Amino acid sequence: NTSIGAMSGDAVTTGKQNCFLGAFAGSSTQNVDSAIAIGYNAMGNGNVTSASDGTIAIGDMALANLVSGARNVAIGRSAMLALTTGSNNIAIGYEAMDVADGTESDNIAIGYGAMGAFDENGNGGDDNIAIGRDALKGGAMSDNTRYNVAIGNYALDATGTNHPEFNVAIGHNALSSSTSGENNTAVGYGAGDV
């Protein structure tokens, strides 16, 4: 293990081949292997288990609360900040997927605030793709929110606590007025933004 920074990796007991750089990076984990945590408190709050071997967290508070989610990659300040057990997610950007705090899995969020404020809230919040500033921005979802593709700044960003499913929004502001629609396709600047 390599640990550089105040209390970085200081709780590791059986974990091996890890890289913790930054104050409190990986500071609560005990037995994760082959993880990379770079930045203040990156992967720092949760006792990350061996179920999360190979996880990558780069940025202040990236994956700060992870416990057992597997194969996640978080790059950016507060990227996947609250995630605890979700797996197979990629979040790149400042506050990308920052509020997802449970089992959200198989999502891709790239861009400032992409899937920001999105929380499955005990429902299914899986298999979504959001690329662009605030793309697929959400809230505490009232039901399953799955299988959406939002590409473009502010695409599908008005969901709030509603639960869109099976939507494709490509373009700046595409479907940005849609709150809970299903099976919609909108392509182009402001498409479906009524």
Contacts in CASP RR format, 6 or more apart in sequence:
PFRMAT RR
TARGET T0000
AUTHOR 0000-0000-0000
METHOD contacts of the structure
MODEL  1
NTSIGAMSGDAVTTGKQNCFLGAFAGSSTQNVDSAIAIGYNAMGNGNVTS
ASDGTIAIGDMALANLVSGARNVAIGRSAMLALTTGSNNIAIGYEAMDVA
DGTESDNIAIGYGAMGAFDENGNGGDDNIAIGRDALKGGAMSDNTRYNVA
IGNYALDATGTNHPEFNVAIGHNALSSSTSGENNTAVGYGAGDV
1 9 0 8 1.000
1 12 0 8 1.000
1 15 0 8 1.000
1 16 0 8 1.000
1 17 0 8 1.000
1 18 0 8 1.000
1 19 0 8 1.000
1 20 0 8 1.000
2 18 0 8 1.000
2 19 0 8 1.000
2 20 0 8 1.000
2 21 0 8 1.000
3 9 0 8 1.000
3 10 0 8 1.000
3 12 0 8 1.000
3 18 0 8 1.000
3 20 0 8 1.000
3 21 0 8 1.000
3 25 0 8 1.000
4 20 0 8 1.000
4 21 0 8 1.000
4 22 0 8 1.000
5 20 0 8 1.000
5 21 0 8 1.000
5 22 0 8 1.000
5 23 0 8 1.000
5 25 0 8 1.000
6 22 0 8 1.000
6 23 0 8 1.000
6 24 0 8 1.000
7 23 0 8 1.000
7 24 0 8 1.000
7 27 0 8 1.000
8 20 0 8 1.000
8 21 0 8 1.000
8 22 0 8 1.000
8 23 0 8 1.000
8 24 0 8 1.000
8 25 0 8 1.000
8 26 0 8 1.000
8 27 0 8 1.000
8 37 0 8 1.000
9 18 0 8 1.000
9 20 0 8 1.000
9 25 0 8 1.000
9 26 0 8 1.000
9 27 0 8 1.000
9 29 0 8 1.000
10 27 0 8 1.000
11 26 0 8 1.000
11 27 0 8 1.000
11 28 0 8 1.000
11 29 0 8 1.000
11 30 0 8 1.000
11 47 0 8 1.000
12 18 0 8 1.000
12 26 0 8 1.000
12 29 0 8 1.000
12 30 0 8 1.000
12 31 0 8 1.000
13 30 0 8 1.000
13 31 0 8 1.000
14 30 0 8 1.000
14 31 0 8 1.000
15 29 0 8 1.000
15 30 0 8 1.000
15 31 0 8 1.000
15 32 0 8 1.000
15 33 0 8 1.000
15 50 0 8 1.000
16 33 0 8 1.000
16 34 0 8 1.000
17 33 0 8 1.000
17 34 0 8 1.000
18 26 0 8 1.000
18 29 0 8 1.000
18 32 0 8 1.000
18 33 0 8 1.000
18 34 0 8 1.000
18 35 0 8 1.000
18 36 0 8 1.000
18 37 0 8 1.000
19 35 0 8 1.000
19 36 0 8 1.000
19 37 0 8 1.000
19 38 0 8 1.000
20 26 0 8 1.000
20 27 0 8 1.000
20 35 0 8 1.000
20 37 0 8 1.000
20 38 0 8 1.000
20 42 0 8 1.000
20 43 0 8 1.000
21 37 0 8 1.000
21 38 0 8 1.000
21 39 0 8 1.000
22 38 0 8 1.000
22 39 0 8 1.000
22 40 0 8 1.000
22 42 0 8 1.000
23 39 0 8 1.000
23 40 0 8 1.000
23 41 0 8 1.000
24 40 0 8 1.000
24 41 0 8 1.000
24 44 0 8 1.000
25 37 0 8 1.000
25 38 0 8 1.000
25 39 0 8 1.000
25 40 0 8 1.000
25 41 0 8 1.000
25 42 0 8 1.000
25 43 0 8 1.000
25 44 0 8 1.000
26 35 0 8 1.000
26 37 0 8 1.000
26 42 0 8 1.000
26 43 0 8 1.000
26 44 0 8 1.000
26 48 0 8 1.000
27 41 0 8 1.000
27 44 0 8 1.000
28 44 0 8 1.000
28 45 0 8 1.000
28 46 0 8 1.000
28 47 0 8 1.000
28 48 0 8 1.000
29 35 0 8 1.000
29 43 0 8 1.000
29 44 0 8 1.000
29 46 0 8 1.000
29 47 0 8 1.000
29 48 0 8 1.000
30 47 0 8 1.000
30 48 0 8 1.000
30 49 0 8 1.000
31 49 0 8 1.000
31 50 0 8 1.000
32 43 0 8 1.000
32 48 0 8 1.000
32 49 0 8 1.000
32 50 0 8 1.000
32 52 0 8 1.000
32 53 0 8 1.000
32 54 0 8 1.000
32 55 0 8 1.000
33 50 0 8 1.000
33 53 0 8 1.000
33 54 0 8 1.000
34 53 0 8 1.000
34 54 0 8 1.000
35 43 0 8 1.000
35 48 0 8 1.000
35 52 0 8 1.000
35 53 0 8 1.000
35 54 0 8 1.000
35 55 0 8 1.000
35 56 0 8 1.000
35 57 0 8 1.000
36 54 0 8 1.000
36 55 0 8 1.000
36 56 0 8 1.000
36 57 0 8 1.000
36 58 0 8 1.000
37 43 0 8 1.000
37 44 0 8 1.000
37 55 0 8 1.000
37 57 0 8 1.000
37 58 0 8 1.000
37 62 0 8 1.000
37 63 0 8 1.000
38 57 0 8 1.000
38 58 0 8 1.000
38 59 0 8 1.000
39 58 0 8 1.000
39 59 0 8 1.000
39 60 0 8 1.000
39 62 0 8 1.000
40 59 0 8 1.000
40 60 0 8 1.000
40 61 0 8 1.000
41 60 0 8 1.000
41 61 0 8 1.000
41 64 0 8 1.000
42 57 0 8 1.000
42 58 0 8 1.000
42 59 0 8 1.000
42 60 0 8 1.000
42 61 0 8 1.000
42 62 0 8 1.000
42 63 0 8 1.000
42 64 0 8 1.000
43 55 0 8 1.000
43 57 0 8 1.000
43 62 0 8 1.000
43 63 0 8 1.000
43 64 0 8 1.000
43 66 0 8 1.000
44 64 0 8 1.000
45 64 0 8 1.000
45 65 0 8 1.000
46 64 0 8 1.000
46 65 0 8 1.000
46 66 0 8 1.000
46 67 0 8 1.000
46 84 0 8 1.000
47 67 0 8 1.000
48 55 0 8 1.000
48 66 0 8 1.000
48 67 0 8 1.000
48 68 0 8 1.000
49 67 0 8 1.000
49 68 0 8 1.000
51 68 0 8 1.000
51 69 0 8 1.000
51 70 0 8 1.000
52 66 0 8 1.000
52 67 0 8 1.000
52 68 0 8 1.000
52 69 0 8 1.000
52 70 0 8 1.000
52 72 0 8 1.000
53 70 0 8 1.000
54 71 0 8 1.000
55 63 0 8 1.000
55 66 0 8 1.000
55 69 0 8 1.000
55 70 0 8 1.000
55 71 0 8 1.000
55 72 0 8 1.000
55 73 0 8 1.000
56 72 0 8 1.000
56 73 0 8 1.000
56 74 0 8 1.000
56 75 0 8 1.000
57 63 0 8 1.000
57 64 0 8 1.000
57 66 0 8 1.000
57 72 0 8 1.000
57 74 0 8 1.000
57 75 0 8 1.000
57 79 0 8 1.000
57 80 0 8 1.000
58 74 0 8 1.000
58 75 0 8 1.000
58 76 0 8 1.000
59 74 0 8 1.000
59 75 0 8 1.000
59 76 0 8 1.000
59 77 0 8 1.000
59 79 0 8 1.000
60 76 0 8 1.000
60 77 0 8 1.000
60 78 0 8 1.000
61 77 0 8 1.000
61 78 0 8 1.000
61 81 0 8 1.000
62 74 0 8 1.000
62 75 0 8 1.000
62 76 0 8 1.000
62 77 0 8 1.000
62 78 0 8 1.000
62 79 0 8 1.000
62 80 0 8 1.000
62 81 0 8 1.000
63 72 0 8 1.000
63 74 0 8 1.000
63 79 0 8 1.000
63 80 0 8 1.000
63 81 0 8 1.000
63 83 0 8 1.000
64 78 0 8 1.000
64 81 0 8 1.000
64 82 0 8 1.000
65 81 0 8 1.000
65 82 0 8 1.000
65 83 0 8 1.000
65 84 0 8 1.000
65 101 0 8 1.000
66 72 0 8 1.000
66 80 0 8 1.000
66 83 0 8 1.000
66 84 0 8 1.000
67 84 0 8 1.000
67 85 0 8 1.000
68 84 0 8 1.000
68 85 0 8 1.000
69 83 0 8 1.000
69 84 0 8 1.000
69 85 0 8 1.000
69 86 0 8 1.000
69 87 0 8 1.000
70 86 0 8 1.000
70 87 0 8 1.000
70 88 0 8 1.000
71 87 0 8 1.000
71 88 0 8 1.000
72 80 0 8 1.000
72 83 0 8 1.000
72 86 0 8 1.000
72 87 0 8 1.000
72 88 0 8 1.000
72 89 0 8 1.000
72 90 0 8 1.000
72 91 0 8 1.000
73 89 0 8 1.000
73 90 0 8 1.000
73 91 0 8 1.000
73 92 0 8 1.000
74 80 0 8 1.000
74 83 0 8 1.000
74 89 0 8 1.000
74 90 0 8 1.000
74 91 0 8 1.000
74 92 0 8 1.000
74 96 0 8 1.000
74 97 0 8 1.000
75 91 0 8 1.000
75 92 0 8 1.000
75 93 0 8 1.000
76 91 0 8 1.000
76 92 0 8 1.000
76 93 0 8 1.000
76 94 0 8 1.000
76 96 0 8 1.000
77 93 0 8 1.000
77 94 0 8 1.000
77 95 0 8 1.000
78 94 0 8 1.000
78 95 0 8 1.000
78 98 0 8 1.000
79 91 0 8 1.000
79 92 0 8 1.000
79 93 0 8 1.000
79 94 0 8 1.000
79 95 0 8 1.000
79 96 0 8 1.000
79 97 0 8 1.000
79 98 0 8 1.000
80 89 0 8 1.000
80 91 0 8 1.000
80 96 0 8 1.000
80 97 0 8 1.000
80 98 0 8 1.000
80 100 0 8 1.000
81 95 0 8 1.000
81 98 0 8 1.000
81 99 0 8 1.000
82 98 0 8 1.000
82 99 0 8 1.000
82 100 0 8 1.000
82 101 0 8 1.000
82 102 0 8 1.000
82 119 0 8 1.000
83 89 0 8 1.000
83 97 0 8 1.000
83 100 0 8 1.000
83 101 0 8 1.000
83 102 0 8 1.000
83 104 0 8 1.000
84 101 0 8 1.000
84 102 0 8 1.000
85 102 0 8 1.000
85 103 0 8 1.000
86 100 0 8 1.000
86 102 0 8 1.000
86 103 0 8 1.000
86 104 0 8 1.000
86 105 0 8 1.000
87 103 0 8 1.000
87 105 0 8 1.000
87 106 0 8 1.000
88 105 0 8 1.000
88 106 0 8 1.000
89 97 0 8 1.000
89 100 0 8 1.000
89 104 0 8 1.000
89 105 0 8 1.000
89 106 0 8 1.000
89 107 0 8 1.000
89 108 0 8 1.000
89 109 0 8 1.000
90 107 0 8 1.000
90 108 0 8 1.000
90 109 0 8 1.000
90 110 0 8 1.000
91 97 0 8 1.000
91 107 0 8 1.000
91 108 0 8 1.000
91 109 0 8 1.000
91 110 0 8 1.000
91 114 0 8 1.000
91 115 0 8 1.000
92 109 0 8 1.000
92 110 0 8 1.000
92 111 0 8 1.000
93 109 0 8 1.000
93 110 0 8 1.000
93 111 0 8 1.000
93 112 0 8 1.000
93 113 0 8 1.000
93 114 0 8 1.000
94 111 0 8 1.000
94 112 0 8 1.000
94 113 0 8 1.000
95 112 0 8 1.000
95 113 0 8 1.000
95 116 0 8 1.000
96 109 0 8 1.000
96 110 0 8 1.000
96 111 0 8 1.000
96 112 0 8 1.000
96 113 0 8 1.000
96 114 0 8 1.000
96 115 0 8 1.000
96 116 0 8 1.000
97 104 0 8 1.000
97 107 0 8 1.000
97 109 0 8 1.000
97 114 0 8 1.000
97 115 0 8 1.000
97 116 0 8 1.000
97 118 0 8 1.000
98 113 0 8 1.000
98 116 0 8 1.000
98 117 0 8 1.000
99 116 0 8 1.000
99 117 0 8 1.000
99 118 0 8 1.000
99 119 0 8 1.000
99 139 0 8 1.000
100 107 0 8 1.000
100 115 0 8 1.000
100 118 0 8 1.000
100 119 0 8 1.000
100 120 0 8 1.000
100 125 0 8 1.000
101 119 0 8 1.000
102 119 0 8 1.000
102 120 0 8 1.000
102 122 0 8 1.000
103 120 0 8 1.000
103 122 0 8 1.000
103 124 0 8 1.000
104 118 0 8 1.000
104 119 0 8 1.000
104 120 0 8 1.000
104 124 0 8 1.000
104 125 0 8 1.000
104 126 0 8 1.000
105 125 0 8 1.000
105 126 0 8 1.000
105 127 0 8 1.000
106 126 0 8 1.000
106 127 0 8 1.000
107 115 0 8 1.000
107 125 0 8 1.000
107 126 0 8 1.000
107 127 0 8 1.000
107 128 0 8 1.000
107 129 0 8 1.000
107 130 0 8 1.000
108 128 0 8 1.000
108 129 0 8 1.000
108 130 0 8 1.000
108 131 0 8 1.000
109 115 0 8 1.000
109 116 0 8 1.000
109 118 0 8 1.000
109 128 0 8 1.000
109 130 0 8 1.000
109 131 0 8 1.000
109 135 0 8 1.000
109 136 0 8 1.000
110 130 0 8 1.000
110 131 0 8 1.000
110 132 0 8 1.000
111 130 0 8 1.000
111 131 0 8 1.000
111 132 0 8 1.000
111 133 0 8 1.000
111 135 0 8 1.000
112 132 0 8 1.000
112 133 0 8 1.000
112 134 0 8 1.000
113 133 0 8 1.000
113 134 0 8 1.000
113 135 0 8 1.000
113 137 0 8 1.000
114 130 0 8 1.000
114 131 0 8 1.000
114 132 0 8 1.000
114 133 0 8 1.000
114 134 0 8 1.000
114 135 0 8 1.000
114 136 0 8 1.000
114 137 0 8 1.000
115 128 0 8 1.000
115 130 0 8 1.000
115 135 0 8 1.000
115 136 0 8 1.000
115 137 0 8 1.000
115 138 0 8 1.000
116 134 0 8 1.000
116 136 0 8 1.000
116 137 0 8 1.000
116 138 0 8 1.000
117 137 0 8 1.000
117 138 0 8 1.000
117 139 0 8 1.000
117 160 0 8 1.000
118 125 0 8 1.000
118 136 0 8 1.000
118 137 0 8 1.000
118 138 0 8 1.000
118 139 0 8 1.000
118 141 0 8 1.000
118 145 0 8 1.000
119 138 0 8 1.000
119 139 0 8 1.000
119 140 0 8 1.000
119 141 0 8 1.000
120 126 0 8 1.000
120 141 0 8 1.000
120 144 0 8 1.000
120 145 0 8 1.000
121 139 0 8 1.000
121 140 0 8 1.000
121 141 0 8 1.000
121 142 0 8 1.000
121 161 0 8 1.000
123 141 0 8 1.000
123 142 0 8 1.000
123 143 0 8 1.000
123 144 0 8 1.000
123 145 0 8 1.000
123 163 0 8 1.000
124 141 0 8 1.000
124 144 0 8 1.000
124 145 0 8 1.000
124 146 0 8 1.000
125 141 0 8 1.000
125 144 0 8 1.000
125 145 0 8 1.000
125 146 0 8 1.000
126 146 0 8 1.000
127 146 0 8 1.000
127 147 0 8 1.000
128 136 0 8 1.000
128 145 0 8 1.000
128 146 0 8 1.000
128 147 0 8 1.000
128 148 0 8 1.000
128 149 0 8 1.000
128 150 0 8 1.000
129 148 0 8 1.000
129 149 0 8 1.000
129 150 0 8 1.000
129 151 0 8 1.000
130 136 0 8 1.000
130 148 0 8 1.000
130 150 0 8 1.000
130 151 0 8 1.000
130 155 0 8 1.000
130 156 0 8 1.000
131 150 0 8 1.000
131 151 0 8 1.000
131 152 0 8 1.000
132 150 0 8 1.000
132 151 0 8 1.000
132 152 0 8 1.000
132 153 0 8 1.000
132 154 0 8 1.000
132 155 0 8 1.000
133 152 0 8 1.000
133 153 0 8 1.000
133 154 0 8 1.000
134 153 0 8 1.000
134 154 0 8 1.000
134 157 0 8 1.000
135 150 0 8 1.000
135 151 0 8 1.000
135 152 0 8 1.000
135 153 0 8 1.000
135 154 0 8 1.000
135 155 0 8 1.000
135 156 0 8 1.000
135 157 0 8 1.000
136 148 0 8 1.000
136 150 0 8 1.000
136 155 0 8 1.000
136 156 0 8 1.000
136 157 0 8 1.000
136 159 0 8 1.000
137 154 0 8 1.000
137 157 0 8 1.000
137 158 0 8 1.000
137 159 0 8 1.000
137 160 0 8 1.000
138 157 0 8 1.000
138 159 0 8 1.000
138 160 0 8 1.000
138 161 0 8 1.000
139 159 0 8 1.000
139 160 0 8 1.000
139 161 0 8 1.000
140 161 0 8 1.000
141 159 0 8 1.000
141 161 0 8 1.000
141 162 0 8 1.000
141 163 0 8 1.000
142 161 0 8 1.000
142 162 0 8 1.000
142 163 0 8 1.000
143 163 0 8 1.000
144 163 0 8 1.000
144 165 0 8 1.000
145 159 0 8 1.000
145 163 0 8 1.000
145 164 0 8 1.000
145 165 0 8 1.000
146 165 0 8 1.000
146 166 0 8 1.000
147 165 0 8 1.000
147 166 0 8 1.000
148 156 0 8 1.000
148 164 0 8 1.000
148 165 0 8 1.000
148 166 0 8 1.000
148 167 0 8 1.000
148 168 0 8 1.000
148 169 0 8 1.000
149 167 0 8 1.000
149 168 0 8 1.000
149 169 0 8 1.000
149 170 0 8 1.000
150 156 0 8 1.000
150 157 0 8 1.000
150 167 0 8 1.000
150 169 0 8 1.000
150 174 0 8 1.000
150 175 0 8 1.000
151 169 0 8 1.000
151 170 0 8 1.000
151 171 0 8 1.000
151 174 0 8 1.000
152 169 0 8 1.000
152 170 0 8 1.000
152 171 0 8 1.000
152 172 0 8 1.000
152 174 0 8 1.000
153 172 0 8 1.000
153 173 0 8 1.000
154 172 0 8 1.000
154 173 0 8 1.000
154 176 0 8 1.000
155 169 0 8 1.000
155 170 0 8 1.000
155 171 0 8 1.000
155 172 0 8 1.000
155 173 0 8 1.000
155 174 0 8 1.000
155 175 0 8 1.000
155 176 0 8 1.000
156 164 0 8 1.000
156 167 0 8 1.000
156 169 0 8 1.000
156 174 0 8 1.000
156 175 0 8 1.000
156 176 0 8 1.000
156 178 0 8 1.000
157 176 0 8 1.000
158 176 0 8 1.000
158 177 0 8 1.000
158 178 0 8 1.000
158 179 0 8 1.000
159 178 0 8 1.000
159 179 0 8 1.000
159 180 0 8 1.000
160 179 0 8 1.000
162 179 0 8 1.000
162 180 0 8 1.000
162 181 0 8 1.000
163 180 0 8 1.000
164 178 0 8 1.000
164 179 0 8 1.000
164 180 0 8 1.000
164 181 0 8 1.000
164 182 0 8 1.000
165 181 0 8 1.000
165 182 0 8 1.000
165 183 0 8 1.000
166 182 0 8 1.000
166 183 0 8 1.000
166 184 0 8 1.000
167 175 0 8 1.000
167 178 0 8 1.000
167 181 0 8 1.000
167 182 0 8 1.000
167 183 0 8 1.000
167 184 0 8 1.000
167 185 0 8 1.000
167 186 0 8 1.000
168 184 0 8 1.000
168 185 0 8 1.000
168 186 0 8 1.000
168 187 0 8 1.000
169 175 0 8 1.000
169 176 0 8 1.000
169 178 0 8 1.000
169 184 0 8 1.000
169 186 0 8 1.000
169 191 0 8 1.000
170 186 0 8 1.000
170 187 0 8 1.000
170 188 0 8 1.000
170 191 0 8 1.000
171 186 0 8 1.000
171 187 0 8 1.000
171 188 0 8 1.000
171 189 0 8 1.000
171 190 0 8 1.000
171 191 0 8 1.000
172 188 0 8 1.000
172 189 0 8 1.000
172 190 0 8 1.000
173 189 0 8 1.000
173 190 0 8 1.000
173 193 0 8 1.000
174 186 0 8 1.000
174 187 0 8 1.000
174 188 0 8 1.000
174 189 0 8 1.000
174 190 0 8 1.000
174 191 0 8 1.000
174 192 0 8 1.000
174 193 0 8 1.000
175 184 0 8 1.000
175 186 0 8 1.000
175 191 0 8 1.000
175 192 0 8 1.000
175 193 0 8 1.000
176 190 0 8 1.000
176 193 0 8 1.000
177 192 0 8 1.000
177 193 0 8 1.000
177 194 0 8 1.000
178 184 0 8 1.000
178 192 0 8 1.000
184 192 0 8 1.000
186 192 0 8 1.000
186 193 0 8 1.000
END
